[in-house]
Amino acid sequence: MNQIVNVRLRDLMERSDGWGRDEGRALFLKLLQTIEAHPEATSFRFDLTGIDRMDASFPRESFVAIAQRFAGEKSFSLAGLKSPDLLDNIEAAANKRGVPIVVWRDRHSWSIVGPQPSPGLLPIFGVAMSLGEVTTAELIRPPHKMGAANNVSNKLKQLVEAGYLVRREESSPSGGKEYRYTAPRQ
Amino acid sequence: MGCYAVQQSCSAGPQAVSARLRVNPVPEVASSSGIRSRYGLAVRTMQKSFVGGIWHTAAQFDGWMCHTLREGAPDELEIHFSQDSRMSIGACVRLLSYLQELEVLGVAVALCGLSPWGLGGYLDRIGLFDLLPDRTDLRMARNTNRFADRRGQSASLEEIVAIPPDLPLDKDLPRRLSDKLAACATEDVRDSLKQAAFTYFAELIDNVRLHSEATRPGFAALQVYTPVSGARRMVEITVADTGKGIVKTLRPALRQRLASLSDEDLLLLAVNSGISRHGAEAGCGITQSAKGILRWPEPTLDLRLTDLRLGFVPDPKGGYLVAERRNAPALYPLPGTHWVARYCLD
């Protein structure tokens, strides 16, 4: 359930450059097959190692389109960017599709391309990113004490709907059911 | 551009470029209903010329062609060059676009006065003569294609590449073009330039193939200009097609708010924010291409459409603003979308 699937995009591409709509759509189909081959996985990391260049249409039609399609169901992040210049086109694509994607700079530092969480949601998203998974109960207790249960629960729901977190249902220790919210993981 | 030097040599001469147009006496053509008059025009002759020894950018050359053709396409057109004419790579590609269009209209065009050196040598070097339409008459003193064995070997020039609208395209083309440019840059900016140039070529060439609805080949080329003294190196990169033009392909799909914008405002929006006929989630290609150029010193962007030409310069508030515009009827209705970007490398 908590498996993180690493997908090296270069292995699915003909060359080290990503060019245009058609090549992007070809990669989209391959990524779709990869995701369908791991039905149990909720977290995917797209590794961009080995990719030298890409235009803005390529990410828009490939991995950004995948993140949009599975928003709220599965989480996606990017790693292995060769240069910050690549990020500019990815950011434009993410903004066009309105899809947030976490980009890992190293194991512990990250940023978001695409729409940013609102200031009201950012603290909860930050805690979710540092812990990997959170529940409402955990966030209202010390050391986080992020507010009333209803308020925290509502914000977590908003983060899921906007594609920042993924929610799954589990049995709670008290015997009932509770939602666990998963952030993209390195 | 007066202080930049490329392969074009310069010699003194009173005229750089001149053109003579002739409309033949009223021709008679056979039709199914018998003999009839086709034109009913009197003989007219026009001649245009430039002062020699100056550079012609794409916009300048275009202005000259528009003036020459202001009364419509003639039956025959002679374009006379002089050896002290110098044309930027964008102007050379614009010449090709005109030749394509005049070919379609049935105008017999002759390129005159070119020698194997100077401008003639440069046009040969960039591969322009290989791409001339079938009926263009090249009147040169000596054989062309002297530089065939040097194609692809210049550090500062990528010869004109034809972009076929429907045939498979060399998938390494944007990489090759951007590598060529990056090789001229200093180490600290090389990667950044590589990515910016890749985006420019990849997006605009893709647009030629996917959106232009062109039936004839488009063109891409670049040239780095090295200063004679004291100025920055400058690059000119161009992508052009002879399709419908982006405004004509965009408009039918636009919703009411955007549809009410003028062509100029629509294009400014495309350059600064992005619009697409495929919905709000597409349309970041032109924006990203233009944005990449903004990072470099003294960037300018020139866009020529059938009945509108816009010159974009950086807006101090961000993005671009329109600094120069020219509309019909001052423009000859040259079909297509013609981009020329210029910026300094250092």
Interface residues (C-beta under 8 A of the other chain):
Chain A: E14 R15 D17 W19 G20 R21 D52 R53 M54 D55 A56 S57 F58 R60 S83 D85 L86 D88 N89 A92 A93 N95 K96 R97 G98
Chain B: K171 D172 P174 R175 S178 D191 S192 K194 Q195 A196 F198 T199 A202 E203 D206 L210 G274 A280 E281 A282 G283 C284 G285 T287 Q288 K291 G292
